[in-house]
Amino acid sequence: MEAQVARCAGLYVHKGEIVACVRLTEVPGWPVDLRLHTFGATARVGTGSTTLGS
């Protein structure tokens, strides 16, 4: 199968976590580099802490 796009990304947003996924290929036919990173779904505002989605 031939890659149609050299780079793409997606986000999975859930109440407790956010997962970012990036797929990269520089040259058609070369292996695809897949990178995943998971973040906690809390944001600090000022001195307090707020949970996203609440």
C-alpha positions in Angstrom: 0.0 0.0 0.0 1.3 3.4 -0.9 1.1 6.3 1.6 -1.1 9.1 0.4 -0.1 11.6 3.1 3.4 12.1 4.5 2.3 13.3 7.9 -0.9 13.0 9.9 -1.9 13.4 13.5 -4.9 12.6 15.8 -6.0 13.2 19.4 -8.0 10.9 21.6 -9.7 13.0 24.3 -11.1 11.2 27.3 -12.2 12.4 30.8 -9.0 11.1 32.4 -6.4 11.4 29.6 -5.5 12.8 26.2 -3.5 10.8 23.8 -1.7 12.4 20.8 -0.6 10.2 17.9 1.6 11.3 15.0 2.5 9.2 11.9 5.5 10.4 9.8 7.1 9.2 6.6 9.6 11.2 4.7 10.1 9.0 1.6 7.4 6.8 0.0 8.2 3.2 0.6 10.1 3.8 3.8 8.9 2.7 7.2 6.3 4.8 9.0 7.4 6.5 12.3 4.6 6.3 14.8 4.8 8.5 17.9 2.3 8.4 20.8 2.2 10.6 23.9 -0.3 10.4 26.8 -1.1 13.4 28.9 -3.2 13.6 32.1 -6.4 15.5 31.6 -6.0 18.1 34.3 -5.1 21.8 33.8 -3.7 24.1 36.4 -5.4 27.5 36.5 -3.8 30.0 38.9 -3.0 28.2 42.2 -5.9 25.7 41.9 -6.4 22.7 39.7 -9.3 22.1 37.3 -10.2 18.8 35.8 -11.3 19.0 32.1 -14.8 17.7 31.4 -16.2 18.4 34.8 
